[in-house]
Amino acid sequence: MPTGLRELKKQQARRAISDAATRLFLERGFEAVTIADIATAAQVAKMTVTNYFPRKEDLALDHHETFRRSLAVALTSRHEGESALVGLRREYLAAVARHDALVGFSGQAFARMITGSPTLAARLRELHQQREDALAEALAAETAEPADALTPRAAAALLATAHRTLFHHALDLTIEGRTNRQIADALPEAAEEVFALLEPSLADYAVREAA
């Protein structure tokens, strides 16, 4: 089987498992669904489920790898002359405009499932911390600081907290019953308020120089 076709089949299998799991989680609640239930719904073996998703939580939070890297990727793709703060704020607003799940867009039932499950809430906190850690590493590399330097770690903590605050604000608006369009209209003002608090300390930090 050609490599491309094999990879496509893996992606399709992963998507089928994820879709089946999400459907069951929304119907029954995350805690009530077992790996065996998911395997049966997806018509695969239990081992197949765990091969693709070693942690049950990652069946619900399926974009965890992309989420972990998202702030570091936004940092390294900032424009010439942009500080870390400006680059991350610009990318955040772009993500809001496209209703990106990485900044908190989801359906009301999904948002309730996440916030109502202690297991998923704990996993989400873990992912936010891992995203902060990845950003700290990227900031240290971008500013030629040692990996254990305090400044990139502190800057990453401030920037990641701003994003985490806005992420949970998006979830709150979703649970209130706002549509994605209404949430997208509300978040830029919220982002301005939150990011403005970081201007005094980070406005000129990690500015990308001309190549």
Secondary structure as GFF3:
##gff-version 3
##sequence-region A 1 211
A	DSSP	alpha_helix	3	28	.	.	.	ID=ss1
A	DSSP	alpha_helix	35	42	.	.	.	ID=ss2
A	DSSP	alpha_helix	46	52	.	.	.	ID=ss3
A	DSSP	alpha_helix	57	60	.	.	.	ID=ss4
A	DSSP	alpha_helix	64	76	.	.	.	ID=ss5
A	DSSP	alpha_helix	84	97	.	.	.	ID=ss6
A	DSSP	three_ten_helix	101	103	.	.	.	ID=ss7
A	DSSP	alpha_helix	108	116	.	.	.	ID=ss8
A	DSSP	alpha_helix	118	142	.	.	.	ID=ss9
A	DSSP	alpha_helix	150	176	.	.	.	ID=ss10
A	DSSP	alpha_helix	180	196	.	.	.	ID=ss11
A	DSSP	alpha_helix	199	202	.	.	.	ID=ss12
###
